[in-house]
Amino acid sequence: MLKLNPRRCEVLSDSILGLLVVLPPFTLIALMYDCGHLDGRDPVCSSPALQGIASFLQGMILLTAFGGFVVYLPIVIGAYINSTRYKYRAWKAGTLRKL
């Protein structure tokens, strides 16, 4: 069974933040060069493998735009608060790890 100690909780929160906040904009920028603008129509990419990624990313953008306050934002805010809390505890205890 996986035990969630403070270190693992911090890493899990940081991973969630990375996947939901950092990765989508960079992927969007990278795909715009190959697939064109993701403007609501089916994205047309030169590679069929990128077609699925572009469609998924477009769906994520729509989810964030229309349901972000219900689904997306609570997850991001919870992960941010959790990560900050564990970092503050580690800083206070003097065990903050180096980046």
Long-range contacts (C-beta under 8 A, 24 or more apart in sequence): 6-86, 6-89, 6-90, 7-86, 9-82, 9-86, 10-82, 10-83, 10-86, 10-87, 10-90, 13-79, 13-80, 13-82, 13-83, 13-86, 14-79, 14-83, 16-75, 16-76, 16-79, 17-76, 17-79, 17-80, 17-83, 20-72, 20-75, 20-76, 20-79, 21-76, 24-57, 24-60, 24-61, 27-53, 27-57, 28-57, 28-61, 31-57
